Amino acid sequence: MTNIPHHRILTVGTGAIGAYYTWRMQQAGNCTVTAVCRSNYEAVKTNGIEIQTVAWGEGPHVFKPDHVVKTVPSETFDLIVVCLKALPAVYSIPDIIAPAVEASPHAAIVLIQNGIGVEDPVKKRFPRNPILSSIAYIGVTQNTAGVVYHSGKVQKIVVGLFEPIDGIDTESVLQTFGERCKLGGLETIVTDDIQNFRWQKLVWNGAMNPVCILSNLWTVSNVLADEKYYQMALTTKKEIAALAEALGHPMPPTLVEMSMMTSARLADGYKASMVVDLEEGRPMEMEVILSNPIRIAEEHNLTHIIPTWYKLHGDLVKYIADRAAAGQKL
């Protein structure tokens, strides 16, 4: 038996990331899970979600939420886990989760999302709910409804408190969530500086996404094989790390080197997330991966630190506008 309290868990965005991480939280025991599903609703409702992974021995592994719903219910939860992409120009995360949060005044809101500034709109709307800002490190896809494929064995989460709240034991909330993740078998880092980790991950996402698109090379391996764009990716990563440092987020000294090594180890044909979204005609996480940190640099008069990245951002904005004007998929 586990020592963690019973949690009523709501997962909003039960795609590949949401399914895998909630499955592991469920495996820690002592919880009831409600999953909000959209395109995969029928498959999940009928059969659950098959998890194809070598990380947990021979399967079959099936994630079966206790409840499967199409929309966020107005019910009480302890953990509201948001695994939707941060797309503020497309939809409002606070509006989507409002029915559950308003019925759950003490619930912690767990944001498992990429990018910078994802917490701000949630904090503004729900100032008395603890926000557990989280970053996923995993390779998972859901190419077929109700089937999630996990590449490799990495299954890591870094979580930290966004901001303390007067009169609420937010540290206890954070530690209890971290313990659930650990008991579920996830490599878990509980940190008191989650923004540092967000900037560390941005070094890869912020550089590789625009370079892969604007080079017209699309895959990470193609970029690394081209000397011009290899150097552009390397320079951009160095600039993002330097910006983070200037903003008060010390970066590990080997971060850029390790980021390039990580890129080189990826399978041939691997595409950065924004490339996949572009090809599939889905909205890209432009604002939280590029525009928000660029805006922060402007506000602090630090754009001179990021000349390559600043130009890449402007070029990508124009590229997207030109595609839209030509009627091409975004």
Residue pairs with C-beta under 8 A, 6 or more apart in sequence:
1 29
1 30
2 28
2 29
2 30
2 183
3 179
4 28
4 29
4 30
4 176
4 179
4 180
4 183
5 30
5 78
5 176
6 30
6 31
6 32
6 78
7 25
7 30
7 31
7 32
7 78
7 79
7 180
8 31
8 32
8 34
8 76
8 77
8 78
8 79
9 22
9 25
9 26
9 31
9 32
9 33
9 34
9 77
9 78
9 79
9 81
10 34
10 36
10 72
10 73
10 75
10 77
10 79
10 80
10 81
10 100
11 18
11 22
11 33
11 34
11 35
11 36
11 65
11 81
11 83
12 18
12 36
12 72
12 80
12 81
12 82
12 83
12 84
12 96
12 97
12 100
13 36
13 82
13 83
13 84
13 85
14 22
14 35
14 36
14 37
14 40
14 44
14 49
14 65
14 83
15 40
15 83
15 142
16 140
16 141
16 142
16 148
16 149
17 83
17 112
17 136
17 138
17 140
18 35
18 81
18 83
18 112
19 35
19 49
19 51
19 63
19 140
19 142
19 148
20 51
20 63
20 138
20 140
20 148
20 150
20 155
21 81
21 83
21 112
21 136
21 138
21 157
21 181
21 186
22 33
22 35
22 63
22 65
22 81
22 83
23 49
23 51
23 61
23 63
23 184
24 155
24 181
24 184
24 185
24 186
25 31
25 33
25 79
25 81
25 180
25 181
25 184
26 33
26 63
26 65
26 184
27 183
27 184
27 185
28 180
28 181
28 183
28 184
29 183
31 180
32 66
32 67
33 65
33 66
33 67
34 65
34 66
34 67
34 68
34 69
34 73
34 75
34 77
35 44
35 65
35 67
35 68
35 69
36 69
36 70
36 71
36 72
37 44
37 45
37 68
37 69
37 70
38 70
39 145
40 49
40 142
40 145
40 146
41 68
41 70
42 145
43 49
43 145
43 146
44 65
44 68
44 145
44 146
45 68
46 146
47 62
47 146
48 62
48 63
48 64
48 65
48 146
49 62
49 63
49 64
49 146
49 147
49 148
50 59
50 60
50 61
50 62
50 146
50 147
50 148
51 59
51 61
51 62
51 63
51 148
51 150
52 59
52 61
52 147
52 148
52 149
52 150
53 59
53 61
53 149
53 150
54 150
54 153
55 150
55 152
55 153
55 155
56 185
63 148
71 99
72 96
72 97
72 98
72 99
72 100
73 99
73 100
74 99
74 100
74 102
74 103
75 100
75 103
75 104
76 103
76 104
76 107
77 100
77 103
77 104
77 107
78 104
78 106
78 107
78 108
79 107
79 108
79 110
79 177
80 97
80 100
80 101
80 104
80 107
80 108
80 109
80 110
81 110
81 112
82 93
82 97
82 109
82 110
82 111
82 112
82 113
82 122
83 112
83 113
84 91
84 93
84 96
84 113
85 113
85 114
85 283
85 285
86 93
86 113
86 114
86 115
86 118
86 285
86 287
86 288
87 283
87 285
87 287
88 121
88 287
88 288
89 283
89 286
89 287
90 283
92 121
93 111
93 118
93 121
93 122
94 101
94 121
94 122
94 124
94 125
94 126
97 109
97 122
98 125
100 107
101 107
101 109
101 125
101 126
101 129
104 129
105 128
105 129
106 129
107 129
108 129
108 130
108 131
108 132
108 173
108 177
109 122
109 126
109 129
109 130
109 131
109 132
110 132
110 134
110 159
110 177
111 118
111 119
111 122
111 131
111 132
111 133
111 134
112 134
112 135
112 136
112 157
113 134
113 288
114 135
114 201
114 205
114 273
114 285
114 288
114 289
115 198
115 202
115 205
115 285
115 287
115 288
115 289
115 292
116 195
116 198
116 199
116 202
116 288
116 289
116 292
116 293
116 296
117 287
117 288
117 292
118 133
118 288
119 131
119 133
119 162
122 131
123 131
123 162
123 163
127 165
128 165
128 168
130 161
130 162
130 165
130 168
130 170
130 173
130 174
131 161
131 162
131 163
132 159
132 160
132 161
132 162
132 173
132 174
132 177
133 159
133 160
133 161
133 162
133 194
133 195
133 198
134 157
134 158
134 159
134 160
134 194
135 157
135 158
135 159
135 194
135 197
135 198
135 201
136 156
136 157
137 154
137 155
137 156
137 157
137 158
137 201
138 150
138 154
138 155
138 156
139 150
139 151
139 152
139 154
140 148
140 149
140 150
140 151
141 148
141 149
141 151
142 148
142 149
143 149
151 267
154 187
155 185
155 186
155 187
156 186
156 187
156 188
156 189
157 181
157 186
157 187
157 188
157 189
158 188
158 189
158 191
158 194
158 197
159 174
159 177
159 178
159 181
159 188
159 189
159 190
159 191
159 194
160 174
160 190
160 191
160 192
160 193
160 194
160 195
160 197
161 170
161 171
161 173
161 174
161 192
161 194
162 194
164 170
164 171
174 190
175 190
178 188
178 190
181 188
182 188
189 197
191 197
193 249
195 249
196 244
196 249
196 250
196 251
199 240
199 241
199 244
199 247
199 249
199 251
200 244
200 251
200 252
200 255
202 240
202 244
202 289
202 293
203 237
203 240
203 241
203 244
203 251
203 255
203 256
203 259
204 237
204 259
204 262
204 263
205 272
205 273
205 289
206 236
206 240
206 289
206 290
206 293
206 309
207 233
207 236
207 237
207 240
207 259
207 309
208 220
208 223
208 233
208 263
208 272
209 272
209 273
209 274
209 275
209 284
209 289
209 290
210 236
210 274
210 290
210 309
210 312
210 313
210 315
210 316
211 223
211 229
211 232
211 233
211 236
211 312
212 218
212 219
212 220
212 222
212 223
212 271
212 272
212 274
212 275
213 274
213 275
213 278
213 316
213 319
214 312
214 315
214 316
214 319
215 222
215 223
215 226
215 229
215 232
217 223
217 226
217 229
218 271
218 275
219 268
219 269
219 270
219 271
219 275
220 263
220 266
220 270
220 271
220 272
221 266
221 267
221 268
221 269
221 270
223 229
223 230
223 233
224 230
224 233
224 260
224 263
224 264
232 308
232 312
233 260
233 263
234 256
234 260
235 308
236 308
236 309
236 312
237 256
237 259
237 260
238 256
239 305
239 306
239 307
239 308
239 309
240 293
240 306
240 309
241 251
241 255
241 256
242 305
242 306
243 293
243 297
243 302
243 305
243 306
243 309
244 251
245 251
246 300
246 302
246 305
247 296
247 300
247 302
252 258
271 279
273 284
273 285
274 284
274 285
274 286
274 289
277 283
277 284
277 285
278 284
278 329
278 330
280 329
281 329
281 330
282 330
283 330
284 320
284 330
286 316
286 317
286 320
290 313
290 316
291 313
294 303
294 306
294 309
294 310
294 313
297 303
297 305
297 306
297 310
303 310
320 330
323 329
323 330
324 330
